[in-house]
Amino acid sequence: MTLHSGQKILDVATGTALVAIPVSEKVGSEGYVIGIDMTPGMLHQARLKIAAANLQNIELIEADAAYFNFSHSSFDVVFCCEVILLFPDILAILKKWYRFSKPGGFVTFTCPPETAFMASLQQKICARVLGVSLPHILEPLGTPEKCRNLLNQAGFKDIEIKIEPSGRYRPLRDNRLSVIAMKINFKGNPLLSKLSQEQLNQLQVEYKAEIEKLATDQGIWEDTTKFFVRARK
């Protein structure tokens, strides 16, 4: 997929415009980029960067992209970098992007595999302590097959998925499974609101014990592999 002068682009969860700015330069003054994000602080930083670059073809909208609507067939390309997993209903958001896309237009997003960021270990500890297996945030798009399935259900075709292996060492001190992290990683599962302090303490203890087993002199290896996904309407 190559961006062209004059194209109209939607950047979902634009943040500080890391994608929107270089894309706006590619589509030129005849093109247009709309960046949507619900975080005022990030949009403020984005506006400062856009002003410093003297770009006139970017519009920023402060809104929750899960509920915000555009006209049908509005965009040549819909970008979403890193955050598609945070949407409460991924299939529903893909169907929205399909409607927003022009015929022949593209949607492109990034996401990690279901084994990344200690997800498997978090699931194992929760199942051991709580006695039930909770669906993890990385599961819905956690394999190329799952990505393809959801995109097909949304109506997309010509699906391409590139896998970029990567990883990093984290310091051993960064080894807690906090309540905030759990609510994000398990998408606010109702069971989490019923945790007793005793259960929470047990989660912390067992997670720390498992993490320590993985520690090396360099720290704890964490898989940060990423899928780069593209599909066409």
KOLTOR-710910 format. One line per 5 residues: their letters; for each residue x, y, z of N, C-alpha, C, O. Coordinates in Angstrom, 3 decimals. Layout:
<atoms>
a> X:Y:Z:X:Y:Z:X:Y:Z:X:Y:Z | ...
</atoms>
This chain:
<atoms>
mtlhs> 0.841:-1.196:0.000:0.000:0.000:0.000:0.876:1.246:0.000:1.735:1.400:0.868 | 0.669:2.121:-0.952:1.418:3.372:-1.055:0.470:4.541:-0.923:-0.562:4.590:-1.591 | 0.817:5.484:-0.061:-0.010:6.675:0.090:0.233:7.626:-1.067:1.345:7.726:-1.584 | -0.828:8.326:-1.467:-0.737:9.218:-2.616:-1.220:10.613:-2.250:-2.001:10.789:-1.316 | -0.751:11.585:-2.988:-1.212:12.961:-2.820:-2.723:13.021:-3.027:-3.262:12.417:-3.955
gqkil> -3.389:13.752:-2.156:-4.824:13.954:-2.303:-5.688:12.974:-1.534:-6.909:13.129:-1.510 | -5.091:11.964:-0.903:-5.896:10.979:-0.188:-6.398:11.542:1.151:-5.791:12.433:1.744 | -7.530:10.985:1.599:-8.091:11.347:2.896:-7.851:10.184:3.859:-8.184:9.038:3.556 | -7.269:10.491:5.020:-6.795:9.474:5.958:-7.451:9.670:7.314:-7.637:10.800:7.766 | -7.804:8.550:7.970:-8.256:8.573:9.351:-7.226:7.867:10.214:-6.867:6.719:9.951
dvatg> -6.750:8.555:11.245:-5.798:7.962:12.201:-6.516:7.793:13.530:-6.725:8.762:14.260 | -6.894:6.549:13.842:-7.656:6.244:15.052:-6.706:6.125:16.239:-5.668:5.469:16.154 | -7.075:6.773:17.353:-6.213:6.843:18.540:-4.878:7.462:18.146:-3.818:6.864:18.330 | -4.954:8.660:17.606:-3.784:9.326:17.024:-2.717:9.682:18.049:-1.545:9.821:17.698 | -3.110:9.833:19.320:-2.123:10.141:20.357:-1.427:11.460:20.099:-2.083:12.493:19.967
talva> -0.111:11.438:20.026:0.673:12.658:19.784:0.985:12.847:18.298:1.918:13.565:17.936 | 0.197:12.198:17.453:0.299:12.348:15.993:1.552:11.722:15.399:2.073:12.200:14.391 | 2.031:10.661:16.017:3.225:9.979:15.499:2.992:9.416:14.096:3.908:9.375:13.275 | 1.762:8.985:13.831:1.416:8.502:12.492:0.861:9.641:11.639:1.214:9.771:10.466 | 0.008:10.454:12.218:-0.701:11.483:11.455:0.235:12.467:10.767:-0.023:12.871:9.633
ipvse> 1.315:12.858:11.431:2.206:13.865:10.849:2.934:13.348:9.603:2.860:13.991:8.556 | 3.640:12.199:9.680:4.286:11.720:8.450:3.290:11.381:7.346:3.585:11.566:6.166 | 2.104:10.884:7.726:1.085:10.576:6.721:0.606:11.859:6.047:0.412:11.884:4.832 | 0.418:12.913:6.816:-0.057:14.180:6.246:0.937:14.740:5.239:0.546:15.373:4.258 | 2.225:14.505:5.480:3.248:14.973:4.552:3.206:14.187:3.246:3.531:14.719:2.185
kvgse> 2.803:12.912:3.326:2.724:12.084:2.123:1.509:12.427:1.263:1.591:12.403:0.035 | 0.382:12.745:1.905:-0.819:13.046:1.110:-0.835:14.489:0.630:-1.616:14.846:-0.252 | 0.031:15.322:1.212:0.225:16.664:0.701:-0.935:17.618:0.955:-1.913:17.280:1.621 | -0.797:18.803:0.413:-1.793:19.851:0.650:-3.146:19.528:0.030:-4.166:20.072:0.454 | -3.165:18.655:-0.962:-4.431:18.242:-1.572:-5.119:17.145:-0.760:-6.304:16.876:-0.956
gyvig> -4.375:16.513:0.151:-4.930:15.463:0.987:-5.331:15.997:2.342:-5.195:17.187:2.626 | -5.830:15.094:3.179:-6.350:15.517:4.476:-6.247:14.359:5.459:-6.501:13.210:5.098 | -5.876:14.657:6.694:-5.767:13.653:7.740:-6.626:14.069:8.923:-6.544:15.204:9.393 | -7.448:13.146:9.401:-8.204:13.360:10.631:-7.650:12.411:11.691:-7.622:11.196:11.497 | -7.216:12.973:12.797:-6.749:12.180:13.926:-7.762:12.252:15.047:-8.156:13.345:15.451
idmtp> -8.190:11.113:15.556:-9.185:11.092:16.629:-8.597:10.399:17.852:-7.969:9.346:17.744 | -8.812:11.010:19.019:-8.275:10.465:20.267:-9.088:11.034:21.420:-9.612:12.145:21.332 | -9.190:10.267:22.502:-9.977:10.697:23.652:-9.112:11.255:24.786:-9.620:11.529:25.873 | -7.806:11.425:24.538:-6.886:11.861:25.590:-6.446:13.305:25.343:-5.637:13.549:24.447 | -6.958:14.264:26.111:-6.644:15.679:25.875:-5.154:15.996:25.919:-4.663:16.781:25.108
gmlhq> -4.431:15.391:26.862:-3.001:15.677:26.997:-2.213:15.299:25.755:-1.345:16.051:25.312 | -2.515:14.131:25.191:-1.826:13.701:23.973:-2.187:14.598:22.792:-1.328:14.938:21.979 | -3.457:14.979:22.702:-3.871:15.857:21.601:-3.206:17.234:21.716:-2.897:17.865:20.705 | -2.991:17.687:22.939:-2.285:18.961:23.125:-0.862:18.863:22.573:-0.394:19.759:21.872 | -0.183:17.763:22.900:1.165:17.565:22.359:1.138:17.465:20.835:2.025:17.979:20.152
arlki> 0.111:16.797:20.312:-0.014:16.657:18.861:-0.175:18.026:18.204:0.437:18.297:17.171 | -0.998:18.887:18.800:-1.224:20.218:18.227:0.065:21.044:18.219:0.337:21.779:17.270 | 0.844:20.913:19.280:2.116:21.630:19.323:3.054:21.159:18.203:3.703:21.975:17.549 | 3.119:19.846:17.988:3.982:19.302:16.936:3.487:19.692:15.546:4.280:20.005:14.658 | 2.176:19.669:15.371:1.601:20.037:14.070:1.879:21.509:13.767:2.213:21.867:12.638
aaanl> 1.736:22.354:14.786:2.011:23.787:14.598:3.482:24.029:14.293:3.821:24.846:13.437 | 4.364:23.305:15.005:5.797:23.472:14.771:6.186:23.054:13.357:7.104:23.622:12.766 | 5.479:22.055:12.817:5.755:21.589:11.453:5.000:22.394:10.401:5.164:22.183:9.199 | 4.166:23.327:10.879:3.382:24.205:9.987:2.526:23.402:9.003:2.471:23.710:7.813 | 1.872:22.384:9.519:1.010:21.542:8.687:-0.429:22.043:8.758:-0.956:22.316:9.837
qniel> -1.046:22.158:7.598:-2.400:22.711:7.517:-3.446:21.649:7.167:-4.636:21.953:7.082 | -3.006:20.415:6.966:-3.930:19.393:6.457:-4.248:18.302:7.481:-4.585:17.177:7.112 | -4.138:18.643:8.777:-4.483:17.694:9.833:-5.561:18.300:10.726:-5.426:19.427:11.202 | -6.608:17.554:10.944:-7.658:17.948:11.887:-7.669:16.950:13.039:-7.657:15.741:12.809 | -7.692:17.442:14.269:-7.730:16.583:15.444:-9.102:16.669:16.101:-9.660:17.753:16.272
ieada> -9.633:15.509:16.464:-10.943:15.431:17.101:-10.784:14.726:18.444:-10.238:13.625:18.518 | -11.268:15.374:19.509:-11.245:14.741:20.824:-12.552:13.982:21.021:-13.604:14.585:21.230 | -12.477:12.666:20.952:-13.673:11.833:21.067:-13.265:10.382:21.248:-12.121:10.010:20.983 | -14.201:9.569:21.697:-14.004:8.128:21.800:-14.308:7.524:20.437:-15.451:7.553:19.980 | -13.294:6.982:19.795:-13.439:6.470:18.434:-14.398:5.286:18.347:-14.900:4.972:17.268
ayfnf> -14.655:4.626:19.480:-15.584:3.494:19.465:-17.011:3.943:19.180:-17.827:3.162:18.691 | -17.314:5.209:19.490:-18.688:5.690:19.360:-18.835:6.840:18.363:-19.953:7.245:18.044 | -17.726:7.359:17.876:-17.764:8.486:16.938:-17.989:7.965:15.521:-17.435:6.937:15.132 | -18.813:8.688:14.752:-19.139:8.236:13.396:-18.721:9.248:12.335:-18.747:10.458:12.560 | -18.335:8.724:11.173:-18.079:9.520:9.982:-19.019:9.031:8.876:-19.651:7.982:9.001
shssf> -19.099:9.790:7.818:-19.922:9.390:6.686:-19.362:8.129:6.041:-18.163:7.861:6.123 | -20.223:7.366:5.409:-19.784:6.165:4.697:-18.816:6.547:3.573:-18.948:7.603:2.953 | -17.860:5.685:3.330:-16.908:5.841:2.219:-16.177:7.184:2.273:-16.053:7.870:1.258 | -15.696:7.553:3.458:-15.027:8.848:3.643:-13.518:8.795:3.449:-12.912:9.794:3.064 | -12.892:7.621:3.714:-11.434:7.589:3.820:-10.804:6.579:2.861:-11.351:5.511:2.587
dvvfc> -9.631:6.968:2.367:-8.835:6.052:1.549:-8.112:5.026:2.411:-7.953:3.870:2.020 | -7.674:5.467:3.600:-6.960:4.578:4.518:-7.374:4.905:5.951:-7.505:6.071:6.323 | -7.579:3.844:6.754:-7.801:3.983:8.194:-6.612:3.343:8.910:-6.342:2.154:8.740 | -5.915:4.131:9.699:-4.785:3.644:10.492:-5.202:3.487:11.954:-6.009:4.263:12.465 | -4.650:2.488:12.610:-4.792:2.363:14.069:-3.528:1.691:14.594:-3.318:0.495:14.389
cevil> -2.704:2.458:15.262:-1.419:1.950:15.737:-1.518:1.560:17.211:-1.725:2.415:18.073 | -1.371:0.290:17.492:-1.204:-0.261:18.843:-2.481:-0.477:19.656:-2.495:-1.360:20.513 | -3.547:0.280:19.431:-4.614:0.293:20.440:-5.902:-0.406:20.029:-6.890:-0.310:20.757 | -5.939:-1.088:18.924:-7.183:-1.744:18.515:-7.682:-2.718:19.582:-8.889:-2.916:19.717 | -6.773:-3.325:20.337:-7.166:-4.294:21.358:-7.952:-3.659:22.501:-8.656:-4.360:23.228
lfpdi> -7.844:-2.347:22.670:-8.535:-1.677:23.767:-10.019:-1.456:23.490:-10.784:-1.171:24.412 | -10.432:-1.583:22.237:-11.844:-1.379:21.928:-12.675:-2.508:22.535:-12.274:-3.670:22.476 | -13.835:-2.175:23.119:-14.637:-3.204:23.787:-15.153:-4.278:22.839:-15.311:-5.431:23.240 | -15.418:-3.916:21.584:-15.930:-4.870:20.592:-15.123:-4.685:19.305:-15.404:-3.788:18.511 | -14.124:-5.540:19.110:-13.200:-5.366:17.988:-13.893:-5.591:16.648:-13.637:-4.861:15.690
lailk> -14.760:-6.587:16.572:-15.475:-6.812:15.319:-16.340:-5.611:14.962:-16.406:-5.217:13.798 | -17.000:-5.027:15.953:-17.845:-3.859:15.701:-17.016:-2.689:15.179:-17.457:-1.985:14.271 | -15.823:-2.467:15.736:-14.997:-1.340:15.269:-14.468:-1.610:13.873:-14.349:-0.680:13.075 | -14.143:-2.873:13.551:-13.712:-3.195:12.190:-14.832:-2.971:11.192:-14.584:-2.506:10.079 | -16.055:-3.293:11.570:-17.198:-3.036:10.687:-17.401:-1.537:10.481:-17.768:-1.098:9.392
kwyrf> -17.160:-0.758:11.532:-17.235:0.699:11.402:-16.200:1.195:10.405:-16.505:1.990:9.516 | -14.974:0.715:10.566:-13.914:1.142:9.657:-14.218:0.720:8.220:-13.871:1.423:7.270 | -14.861:-0.423:8.072:-15.262:-0.858:6.727:-16.243:0.148:6.130:-16.128:0.510:4.960 | -17.198:0.594:6.925:-18.165:1.585:6.427:-17.487:2.910:6.109:-17.813:3.557:5.113 | -16.549:3.310:6.950:-15.860:4.587:6.736:-14.978:4.563:5.489:-14.725:5.610:4.892
skpgg> -14.505:3.377:5.088:-13.535:3.255:3.995:-14.206:3.394:2.629:-15.338:2.956:2.425 | -13.489:4.005:1.717:-13.951:4.066:0.333:-13.811:2.680:-0.308:-12.989:1.885:0.146 | -14.586:2.373:-1.341:-14.375:1.116:-2.068:-12.922:1.022:-2.545:-12.411:1.942:-3.182 | -12.273:-0.083:-2.235:-10.856:-0.238:-2.576:-9.917:0.362:-1.553:-8.698:0.248:-1.683 | -10.485:1.013:-0.516:-9.658:1.605:0.526:-9.092:0.567:1.467:-9.482:-0.600:1.428
fvtft> -8.170:0.994:2.314:-7.449:0.072:3.197:-7.678:0.396:4.673:-7.901:1.547:5.045 | -7.617:-0.630:5.490:-7.474:-0.482:6.929:-6.160:-1.135:7.308:-5.821:-2.201:6.795 | -5.428:-0.507:8.194:-4.147:-1.074:8.616:-3.954:-0.805:10.111:-4.172:0.308:10.590 | -3.541:-1.851:10.839:-3.354:-1.711:12.280:-2.221:-2.615:12.752:-1.783:-3.510:12.029 | -1.758:-2.373:13.961:-0.748:-3.211:14.589:-1.331:-3.816:15.859:-2.180:-3.214:16.517
cppet> -0.862:-5.016:16.193:-1.278:-5.669:17.429:-0.250:-6.742:17.783:0.468:-7.215:16.901 | -0.165:-7.136:19.052:0.776:-8.185:19.465:0.140:-9.568:19.406:-1.086:-9.680:19.379 | 0.951:-10.618:19.386:0.407:-11.974:19.480:-0.114:-12.245:20.884:0.201:-11.512:21.822 | -0.907:-13.293:21.026:-1.534:-13.591:22.310:-0.538:-14.040:23.375:-0.879:-14.102:24.556 | 0.681:-14.352:22.965:1.705:-14.789:23.923:2.598:-13.649:24.408:3.447:-13.863:25.272
afmas> 2.423:-12.455:23.873:3.316:-11.335:24.192:3.015:-10.761:25.579:1.966:-11.027:26.166 | 3.965:-9.966:26.085:3.786:-9.173:27.313:3.322:-10.013:28.513:2.494:-9.565:29.307 | 3.857:-11.215:28.635:3.569:-12.067:29.792:2.099:-12.470:29.889:1.634:-12.839:30.967 | 1.371:-12.406:28.791:-0.064:-12.700:28.832:-0.346:-14.117:29.311:-1.239:-14.332:30.131 | 0.410:-15.082:28.803:0.170:-16.479:29.183:0.403:-16.693:30.680:-0.338:-17.425:31.337
lqqki> 1.438:-16.045:31.205:1.741:-16.171:32.633:0.640:-15.519:33.470:0.241:-16.062:34.500 | 0.151:-14.368:33.036:-0.922:-13.695:33.764:-2.178:-14.558:33.811:-2.836:-14.660:34.847 | -2.503:-15.177:32.679:-3.673:-16.055:32.637:-3.504:-17.252:33.575:-4.435:-17.643:34.280 | -2.308:-17.819:33.566:-2.053:-18.995:34.399:-2.202:-18.661:35.881:-2.801:-19.430:36.633 | -1.666:-17.530:36.300:-1.737:-17.137:37.703:-3.180:-16.845:38.101:-3.625:-17.257:39.173
carvl> -3.909:-16.140:37.247:-5.306:-15.832:37.564:-6.134:-17.104:37.665:-6.973:-17.232:38.557 | -5.903:-18.046:36.756:-6.651:-19.304:36.787:-6.343:-20.086:38.063:-7.234:-20.702:38.647 | -5.086:-20.059:38.492:-4.679:-20.787:39.692:-5.294:-20.181:40.944:-5.769:-20.900:41.823 | -5.284:-18.842:41.020:-5.761:-18.171:42.228:-7.289:-18.066:42.249:-7.915:-18.268:43.290 | -7.884:-17.750:41.097:-9.324:-17.499:41.045:-10.141:-18.733:40.690:-11.357:-18.765:40.877
gvslp> -9.450:-19.754:40.171:-10.157:-20.970:39.806:-10.961:-20.856:38.529:-11.831:-21.687:38.269 | -10.684:-19.834:37.724:-11.405:-19.661:36.458:-10.470:-19.018:35.441:-9.641:-18.182:35.799 | -10.599:-19.403:34.179:-9.764:-18.849:33.116:-10.419:-17.598:32.548:-11.529:-17.662:32.022 | -9.741:-16.467:32.651:-10.265:-15.207:32.136:-9.722:-14.936:30.737:-8.535:-15.157:30.494 | -10.552:-14.465:29.814:-10.054:-14.113:28.482:-9.146:-12.888:28.554:-9.514:-11.869:29.138
hilep> -7.961:-12.991:27.959:-6.971:-11.916:27.990:-7.182:-10.965:26.817:-7.679:-11.368:25.766 | -6.809:-9.727:26.996:-6.998:-8.699:25.971:-6.285:-9.038:24.656:-6.701:-8.585:23.590 | -5.207:-9.836:24.733:-4.458:-10.152:23.522:-5.076:-11.293:22.709:-4.647:-11.547:21.584 | -6.058:-11.970:23.251:-6.599:-13.155:22.584:-7.341:-12.888:21.275:-7.105:-13.615:20.310 | -8.228:-11.884:21.182:-9.071:-11.753:19.980:-8.300:-11.628:18.668:-8.748:-12.135:17.639
lgtpe> -7.148:-10.959:18.692:-6.335:-10.790:17.488:-4.963:-11.430:17.660:-3.998:-11.042:17.002 | -4.888:-12.417:18.555:-3.589:-12.930:18.985:-2.864:-13.855:18.044:-1.712:-14.204:18.301 | -3.499:-14.270:16.952:-2.828:-15.082:15.934:-3.193:-14.526:14.568:-4.215:-13.853:14.438 | -2.383:-14.789:13.541:-2.750:-14.336:12.186:-4.118:-14.866:11.764:-4.871:-14.168:11.085 | -4.444:-16.098:12.162:-5.733:-16.684:11.792:-6.888:-15.910:12.417:-7.909:-15.686:11.767
kcrnl> -6.731:-15.499:13.674:-7.778:-14.722:14.337:-7.941:-13.348:13.682:-9.062:-12.864:13.521 | -6.830:-12.726:13.307:-6.890:-11.446:12.602:-7.670:-11.598:11.295:-8.570:-10.813:10.997 | -7.309:-12.615:10.527:-7.979:-12.854:9.244:-9.479:-13.108:9.429:-10.303:-12.598:8.670 | -9.816:-13.897:10.440:-11.211:-14.243:10.673:-12.060:-13.007:10.963:-13.135:-12.836:10.389 | -11.573:-12.155:11.853:-12.330:-10.953:12.195:-12.434:-9.992:11.011:-13.488:-9.403:10.774
lnqag> -11.346:-9.838:10.278:-11.373:-8.957:9.107:-12.328:-9.491:8.040:-13.050:-8.722:7.406 | -12.329:-10.799:7.845:-13.266:-11.400:6.892:-14.712:-11.175:7.335:-15.573:-10.847:6.519 | -14.971:-11.354:8.627:-16.321:-11.128:9.143:-16.769:-9.684:8.933:-17.948:-9.417:8.703 | -15.814:-8.755:9.016:-16.135:-7.342:8.825:-16.309:-6.972:7.356:-16.789:-5.882:7.045 | -15.923:-7.871:6.449:-16.114:-7.628:5.020:-14.855:-7.350:4.234:-14.915:-7.172:3.018
fkdie> -13.705:-7.308:4.906:-12.460:-6.968:4.221:-11.909:-8.151:3.420:-12.272:-9.303:3.655 | -11.040:-7.841:2.486:-10.392:-8.856:1.649:-8.928:-8.473:1.461:-8.456:-7.470:1.996 | -8.220:-9.298:0.688:-6.790:-9.038:0.402:-6.013:-8.753:1.689:-5.296:-7.758:1.787 | -6.167:-9.628:2.657:-5.576:-9.422:3.983:-4.105:-9.828:3.971:-3.758:-10.922:3.525 | -3.253:-8.945:4.461:-1.822:-9.223:4.577:-1.386:-9.013:6.022:-1.737:-8.009:6.643
ikiep> -0.625:-9.957:6.553:-0.140:-9.859:7.932:1.357:-10.133:7.950:1.807:-11.218:7.581 | 2.115:-9.148:8.378:3.552:-9.315:8.527:3.878:-9.393:10.013:3.364:-8.614:10.816 | 4.735:-10.340:10.365:5.111:-10.538:11.765:6.531:-10.019:11.977:7.466:-10.433:11.292 | 6.673:-9.111:12.934:7.990:-8.551:13.259:8.385:-9.017:14.656:7.934:-8.442:15.648 | 9.224:-10.055:14.748:9.642:-10.540:16.076:10.469:-9.483:16.802:11.304:-8.811:16.196
sgryr> 10.233:-9.343:18.093:11.033:-8.425:18.908:10.860:-8.812:20.368:9.980:-9.598:20.721 | 11.711:-8.250:21.203:11.645:-8.532:22.629:12.553:-7.591:23.387:13.321:-6.835:22.793 | 12.461:-7.642:24.704:13.272:-6.756:25.540:13.437:-7.392:26.913:12.652:-8.249:27.318 | 14.467:-6.958:27.611:14.661:-7.376:28.994:14.083:-6.305:29.926:14.392:-5.120:29.802 | 13.249:-6.747:30.850:12.703:-5.861:31.862:13.411:-6.102:33.179:13.771:-7.241:33.476
plrdn> 13.624:-5.057:33.988:14.248:-5.270:35.302:13.347:-6.103:36.203:12.123:-6.019:36.106 | 13.931:-6.887:37.058:13.175:-7.767:37.948:12.251:-6.980:38.860:11.202:-7.488:39.256 | 12.610:-5.772:39.196:11.756:-4.986:40.110:10.390:-4.681:39.493:9.426:-4.411:40.210 | 10.315:-4.726:38.164:9.052:-4.442:37.478:8.275:-5.754:37.343:8.166:-6.316:36.254 | 7.739:-6.229:38.472:7.238:-7.606:38.466:5.868:-7.763:39.115:5.501:-8.865:39.525
rlsvi> 5.106:-6.670:39.213:3.810:-6.755:39.859:2.688:-6.869:38.829:2.764:-6.323:37.728 | 1.646:-7.596:39.225:0.438:-7.660:38.416:-0.596:-6.793:39.123:-1.397:-7.295:39.912 | -0.581:-5.502:38.845:-1.401:-4.553:39.585:-2.873:-4.682:39.204:-3.217:-5.274:38.181 | -3.730:-4.116:40.045:-5.163:-4.127:39.761:-5.451:-3.368:38.468:-6.279:-3.794:37.663 | -4.767:-2.249:38.275:-4.964:-1.459:37.057:-4.576:-2.270:35.831:-5.307:-2.299:34.840
amkin> -3.421:-2.930:35.900:-2.966:-3.749:34.782:-3.945:-4.884:34.502:-4.225:-5.197:33.345 | -4.464:-5.498:35.560:-5.412:-6.594:35.387:-6.686:-6.115:34.706:-7.217:-6.793:33.826 | -7.180:-4.943:35.115:-8.412:-4.423:34.518:-8.230:-4.139:33.033:-9.159:-4.319:32.245 | -7.036:-3.696:32.652:-6.746:-3.475:31.237:-6.572:-4.804:30.514:-7.176:-5.041:29.468 | -5.740:-5.667:31.085:-5.386:-6.915:30.413:-6.556:-7.889:30.283:-6.591:-8.711:29.367
fkgnp> -7.516:-7.788:31.213:-8.678:-8.667:31.152:-9.958:-7.877:30.880:-11.060:-8.327:31.192 | -9.791:-6.696:30.295:-10.899:-5.841:29.837:-11.993:-5.675:30.891:-13.183:-5.815:30.605 | -11.561:-5.376:32.109:-12.513:-5.067:33.167:-13.490:-6.183:33.476:-14.636:-5.920:33.840 | -13.052:-7.431:33.336:-13.918:-8.572:33.639:-14.603:-8.378:34.999:-13.941:-8.040:35.980 | -15.929:-8.588:35.063:-16.666:-8.343:36.315:-16.089:-9.079:37.521:-16.226:-8.617:38.654
llskl> -15.459:-10.198:37.286:-14.889:-10.961:38.396:-13.816:-10.161:39.132:-13.611:-10.343:40.332 | -13.132:-9.276:38.405:-12.032:-8.520:39.013:-12.527:-7.572:40.097:-11.810:-7.299:41.060 | -13.756:-7.067:39.943:-14.296:-6.128:40.935:-14.661:-6.834:42.241:-14.913:-6.184:43.256 | -14.687:-8.166:42.208:-15.072:-8.940:43.388:-13.872:-9.539:44.123:-14.031:-10.310:45.069 | -12.674:-9.176:43.674:-11.482:-9.732:44.311:-11.359:-9.263:45.762:-11.510:-8.077:46.058
sqeql> -11.087:-10.193:46.645:-10.801:-9.818:48.030:-9.348:-9.382:48.133:-8.545:-9.654:47.239 | -9.018:-8.715:49.211:-7.630:-8.305:49.416:-6.731:-9.524:49.526:-5.582:-9.500:49.085 | -7.259:-10.593:50.115:-6.490:-11.831:50.237:-6.172:-12.407:48.846:-5.047:-12.837:48.593 | -7.162:-12.413:47.956:-6.930:-12.915:46.604:-5.927:-12.042:45.857:-5.049:-12.539:45.152 | -6.077:-10.722:46.029:-5.159:-9.798:45.362:-3.726:-10.017:45.848:-2.787:-10.036:45.052
nqlqv> -3.572:-10.181:47.148:-2.243:-10.439:47.702:-1.674:-11.746:47.155:-0.488:-11.822:46.834 | -2.516:-12.770:47.049:-2.062:-14.061:46.537:-1.644:-13.952:45.077:-0.659:-14.565:44.665 | -2.390:-13.173:44.292:-2.016:-12.939:42.891:-0.631:-12.319:42.800:0.198:-12.735:41.990 | -0.389:-11.319:43.642:0.890:-10.616:43.623:2.033:-11.565:43.998:3.079:-11.582:43.348 | 1.821:-12.344:45.042:2.862:-13.257:45.523:3.194:-14.305:44.465:4.366:-14.550:44.178
eykae> 2.171:-14.919:43.889:2.407:-15.992:42.924:2.974:-15.459:41.613:3.811:-16.106:40.984 | 2.518:-14.288:41.208:3.061:-13.700:39.984:4.544:-13.362:40.166:5.361:-13.627:39.284 | 4.879:-12.779:41.312:6.273:-12.442:41.590:7.136:-13.699:41.602:8.251:-13.696:41.081 | 6.618:-14.779:42.201:7.385:-16.026:42.269:7.645:-16.591:40.880:8.743:-17.071:40.597 | 6.637:-16.536:40.012:6.801:-17.045:38.652:7.761:-16.178:37.851:8.582:-16.690:37.090
iekla> 7.657:-14.878:38.021:8.541:-13.945:37.313:9.993:-14.186:37.719:10.891:-14.180:36.877 | 10.211:-14.397:39.001:11.581:-14.595:39.492:12.227:-15.836:38.883:13.447:-15.890:38.725 | 11.412:-16.833:38.542:11.941:-18.032:37.893:12.495:-17.714:36.498:13.370:-18.420:35.996 | 11.983:-16.660:35.887:12.392:-16.288:34.529:13.570:-15.316:34.508:14.106:-15.011:33.442 | 13.969:-14.834:35.670:14.986:-13.785:35.728:16.369:-14.300:35.338:16.751:-15.418:35.681
tdqgi> 17.103:-13.468:34.620:18.502:-13.717:34.282:19.319:-12.517:34.739:18.777:-11.575:35.317 | 20.609:-12.553:34.483:21.457:-11.415:34.853:21.029:-10.138:34.129:21.240:-9.035:34.633 | 20.428:-10.290:32.947:20.001:-9.124:32.168:18.598:-8.655:32.521:18.193:-7.559:32.134 | 17.866:-9.465:33.242:16.489:-9.126:33.580:15.545:-10.217:33.102:15.947:-11.368:32.932 | 14.300:-9.853:32.888:13.264:-10.790:32.460:12.944:-10.545:30.995:12.586:-9.433:30.608
wedtt> 13.074:-11.576:30.189:12.802:-11.426:28.757:11.300:-11.334:28.510:10.525:-12.170:28.974 | 10.912:-10.309:27.776:9.504:-10.095:27.452:9.333:-10.032:25.943:10.004:-9.254:25.266 | 8.446:-10.841:25.429:8.159:-10.869:24.000:7.347:-9.632:23.620:6.278:-9.395:24.183 | 7.844:-8.851:22.674:7.128:-7.666:22.194:6.861:-7.762:20.689:6.729:-6.748:20.003 | 6.785:-8.987:20.196:6.515:-9.212:18.778:5.244:-8.465:18.354:4.314:-8.291:19.142
kffvr> 5.233:-8.034:17.103:4.119:-7.232:16.613:3.633:-7.743:15.267:4.428:-8.137:14.413 | 2.310:-7.731:15.087:1.697:-8.012:13.791:1.417:-6.667:13.091:0.875:-5.739:13.691 | 1.794:-6.592:11.834:1.411:-5.459:11.000:0.350:-5.975:10.020:0.633:-6.806:9.158 | -0.863:-5.468:10.171:-2.014:-6.025:9.461:-2.569:-4.999:8.466:-2.700:-3.815:8.778 | -2.888:-5.479:7.275:-3.480:-4.606:6.257:-4.575:-5.367:5.521:-4.420:-6.553:5.230
ark> -5.673:-4.696:5.222:-6.757:-5.328:4.476:-7.452:-4.278:3.618:-7.368:-3.081:3.891 | -8.131:-4.740:2.588:-8.761:-3.825:1.636:-10.276:-4.029:1.613:-10.769:-5.145:1.775 | -10.983:-2.959:1.412:-12.442:-3.037:1.285:-12.831:-3.502:-0.115:-14.018:-3.629:-0.415
</atoms>
